[in-house]
Amino acid sequence: MDLSPLSPSPCPGLVNLVVEIPAGSRNKYEYFAEAGVMALDRVLHSSVRYPFDYGFIPNTLAEDGAPLDAMVIMAEPTFAGCLIKARPIGVLDMHDSGAYDGKLLCVPVADPRQEAISSIKQIAPNQLEDVAEFFRTYKSLEGRVIVIDGWRDFDAVDALLESCIVAEKTNLSG
């Protein structure tokens, strides 16, 4: 699975999201670029499970040295390696061990029940808190220090996405 030809953003307001971990899983998969496959990284050693399908935006480079993280709200979990065209609606601002580790929250374009969702404000606050609590719990059990700075709405997405696209291009050329 070669992701190099895949655009991070096929058109304005959309992203290509590659799922690494389906919702409900305790298995943490990661894309292993050298082999072009998904690999089991570890099993979470807690009772928490991923609240949404979780993955990354290909051909981006976030401040933590990995592709930009993203979650997608799905009625049913997909599978590791699934490509989803999605509309980002907000950003979870988080610092992991001192490094910024923002995560996009998206809805899938392919789900007509979610076509009216365009803002983080349309998601129940307790659902957003569940996501933040998931990261607090699983990362602290792994001995990592994280700080959740809160949620920002869709208007914060473009700048973050663009900076991660530019960082990846700069990384490849230099």
C-alpha positions in Angstrom: 0.0 0.0 0.0 1.9 3.0 -1.3 0.4 6.2 0.0 2.8 8.6 -1.7 0.5 9.5 -4.6 -2.4 10.2 -2.3 -3.2 13.9 -1.8 -3.7 14.9 1.8 -6.6 17.1 0.7 -8.4 16.1 -2.5 -10.2 19.4 -2.6 -10.8 22.4 -0.2 -12.6 21.3 3.0 -11.9 17.6 2.6 -9.1 15.3 3.6 -8.0 11.8 2.8 -7.9 9.8 6.0 -6.3 6.4 6.4 -7.7 4.4 9.3 -5.2 2.7 11.5 -7.5 1.7 14.4 -11.2 1.0 14.2 -13.6 2.3 16.8 -13.9 0.0 19.8 -10.5 -1.6 19.4 -7.8 -1.9 22.0 -5.2 -2.9 19.4 -3.0 0.0 18.2 -2.1 -0.5 14.6 0.3 1.8 12.8 1.1 2.2 9.1 4.5 0.7 8.5 5.6 2.7 5.4 8.8 0.7 4.7 6.7 -2.4 4.0 3.5 -0.7 2.9 1.3 -2.5 5.5 -0.5 -1.9 8.7 1.3 -3.5 11.7 0.3 -4.2 15.3 2.2 -1.7 17.4 0.8 -2.7 20.8 -2.3 -3.6 22.7 -3.6 -0.9 25.1 -3.1 -2.2 28.7 -6.3 -0.6 29.9 -10.0 -1.1 29.5 -10.3 2.0 27.3 -11.1 1.5 23.6 -10.8 3.9 20.7 -14.0 6.0 20.6 -13.9 6.7 16.8 -12.0 5.3 13.9 -8.5 6.8 14.2 -5.8 7.3 11.7 -3.8 9.9 9.9 -3.7 12.2 6.9 -1.2 10.8 4.4 1.6 12.9 3.1 1.6 15.3 6.1 4.1 15.8 8.9 2.9 17.1 12.3 5.1 18.6 15.0 5.5 15.3 16.7 7.3 13.9 13.7 4.4 11.7 12.5 1.6 12.3 10.0 -1.2 14.5 11.2 -3.6 12.4 13.4 -7.3 12.3 12.6 -10.5 10.7 13.9 -13.7 10.1 12.0 -17.2 9.7 13.5 -18.7 6.6 12.0 -21.9 4.7 12.8 -20.0 1.4 12.3 -16.2 0.8 12.6 -14.3 0.3 9.4 -10.9 -1.5 9.3 -7.2 -0.8 9.4 -6.1 0.5 6.0 -9.5 1.9 5.0 -9.3 5.2 3.0 -12.1 7.6 3.9 -12.7 10.9 2.2 -13.7 13.1 5.2 -14.7 16.6 6.2 -12.7 18.0 9.2 -15.0 19.8 11.7 -12.6 20.6 14.5 -9.3 20.0 16.2 -8.4 18.5 19.6 -5.4 20.5 20.8 -3.2 18.2 22.9 0.4 18.1 24.0 2.1 14.7 24.4 5.3 14.7 26.4 5.7 18.4 25.6 5.2 18.2 21.8 2.0 19.5 20.1 -0.1 16.5 19.0 -3.3 18.0 17.5 -5.9 15.6 16.2 -8.5 16.4 13.5 -12.1 15.3 14.1 -13.9 14.5 10.9 -17.1 13.2 9.4 -17.2 10.9 6.4 -18.4 12.3 3.1 -19.9 8.9 2.2 -22.4 9.1 5.1 -25.5 11.1 4.0 -26.7 11.3 7.6 -23.7 13.4 8.5 -23.7 15.8 5.5 -25.2 18.7 7.5 -22.4 18.4 10.2 -19.8 21.1 9.6 -18.8 22.3 13.1 -17.5 20.8 16.3 -20.4 22.7 17.9 -22.8 20.1 16.4 -21.2 17.3 18.4 -22.5 16.6 21.9 -20.1 18.1 24.6 -20.1 14.8 26.5 -19.0 12.9 23.3 -16.1 15.4 22.9 -15.1 14.9 26.5 -15.2 11.1 26.1 -12.6 11.5 23.3 -10.4 13.8 25.5 -10.7 11.4 28.5 -9.7 8.4 26.3 -6.4 10.1 25.4 -5.9 11.2 29.0 -6.4 7.7 30.3 -4.5 5.6 27.8 -1.5 7.9 27.6 -1.2 8.4 31.4 -1.3 4.6 31.8 1.6 4.4 29.5 3.5 6.9 31.7 3.3 9.8 29.3 2.5 13.3 30.3 -0.3 14.8 28.2 -2.1 18.1 28.4 -5.5 18.5 26.7 -5.8 22.1 25.7 -9.4 21.7 24.4 -11.3 21.7 21.2 -11.2 24.3 18.4 -13.8 24.6 15.6 -13.5 23.9 11.9 -11.9 27.3 11.3 -8.7 26.1 12.9 -8.3 23.1 10.6 -6.9 24.7 7.4 -3.9 26.3 9.1 -3.0 23.1 10.9 -3.5 21.0 7.8 -1.5 23.4 5.6 1.4 23.6 8.0 1.6 19.8 8.1 1.5 19.5 4.3 4.3 22.1 3.9 6.3 20.4 6.6 6.1 17.0 4.8 7.1 18.7 1.4 10.0 20.4 3.2 11.1 17.1 4.8 11.1 15.3 1.5 13.1 18.0 -0.3 15.6 18.6 2.3 
